[in-house]
Amino acid sequence: MKLKLKIWRQKNSTSKGSIVNYNVDNISPDMSFLEMLDVLNSTLIKNDESPVSFDHDCREGICGSCSLYINGQAHGPDRAITTCQLHMRKFKDGDTIYIEPFRATSFPVIKDLVVDRSAFDRIQHAGGYISVNTSGNTQDANSIPINKTDADSAFDAATCIGCGACVATCKNSSAMLFVGAKVSQYALLPQGKVEAADRVVKMIDQMDLEGFGNCSNTGACEVECPKGISLDNIARMNRELMKSKVL
Amino acid sequence: MSLFFDSSIARKVSMALSAIFLMVFLLQHFAINLTSVFSAEIFNQISHFMGTNPLVQFVLQPILIFGVIFHFVMGFILEFRNNRSSKVKYAYNNGGANSSWMSRNMIWSGLAILSFMVLHFIDFWFPEINTKFILNDWSGLHNGEFRYFTELQHKFSYGPRVIFYCIAFCFLSLHLLHGFTSAFQSMGSTVGRKKLLQNLSYLYSICIPLGFVFIALFHFFNH
């Protein structure tokens, strides 16, 4: 396959970036999207040019590192996948492909396609945990009865890999699907209920502090989420916040 | 700890509450207007009751005005804040791939409704306020008969106004097609009720604006 790439290049976090055109040749339809970028970078290095920086790690859809906005969609034109799981067979020979970093004021560009998503870490630090007093009397988790529906919903919420596609695809750069998933995964379980009221307030406070936008329920985040995190988690988070403030 | 209304979710919840309040109001407005199709007398009686009842005029009307203003102002505030959260836009964004046009353009459909409301206020509300509060005429009479139905027919006898009303109700329908379920989602009420709320949303968002269009056209062709 021959492709024309339009890639966002930005030297560092303070410089002004722009779209730069590249042509790539001999791309196999069986390559992953990141492998296609590897091919491009090999060529750039051979030509003594700066390779395109992009985030990646596990390359099997688990770590949440890869974060590209491809042809106007987070993680590209497929559903329930990360960029590393996107294959070149999704494109046609001669296609023009736009590749941009995830855009949000809270996700500043570090270089080229690499963005700083540490805002998510700070939200997690604010309350996305359970304080367990391990004084030697910790109850075996398997001995605590949890109904199947709650266990399944908590598990589904916990599959969020924090890639940031929800923020990137949201027209308001809202992080509510991410925060909703993190709030839900604990609030649904008995171990997490103890701190549920505090947790939701702290995490939302931090989310607002980071400058993420408001959710306007477009549902784009749910569609683009590689793990299929449901909008129900946002509804649950809203309810948890109201409960914590009103009750 | 922030105060409840400092948080982004609280702003969304307040927006949703005002939306639900306005949707309830719209339903009763529609029910009253619909009587004009069946009986001028009933329409006159209900209009007179609503227009002169102290509870409606001095309690519910100010709450309604507050609700309308709050919904618009909060809508603009949210839009402004949301624009700030993403300063650099994508060179290529395919929003249509994952969300509806209605959900991405609530501000524009809202502005269309706002412009309609200006005309609606000029047509009906300001003259009412002038008659009752400036001229101090609470009789509801004109030439010895109730004036409400005649005024309604007179307004809808003008073609361009009817066309503008019909277009505005199309925008209202688009606004509601997203706004109805969005309001309940913001309230955290959609878990386990998504399908039911979606069906109710279609029912409300299509039938109510279509009903208003029917009433306007009915009076245009029957005046």
Interface residues (C-beta under 8 A of the other chain):
Chain A: K6 W8 I19 Y69 N71 G72 Q73 P77 Y98 E100 R103 A104 T105 S106 T169 K171 N172 S173 S174 M176 V201 I204 D205 M207 D208 G211 F212 G213 N214 C215 S216 N217 T218 G219 A220 V223 E224 L231 D232 I234 A235 R236 M237 N238 R239 E240 L241 M242 K245 V246
Chain B: M1 S2 F4 D6 S7 S8 I9 A10 R11 K12 V13 L78 R81 N82 R84 S85 S86 K87 V88 K89 Y90 A91 Y92 N93 N94 G95 A97 N98 S99 S100 S103 R104 M106 H178 T181 S182 Q185 S186 M187 G188 S189 T190 V191 K194
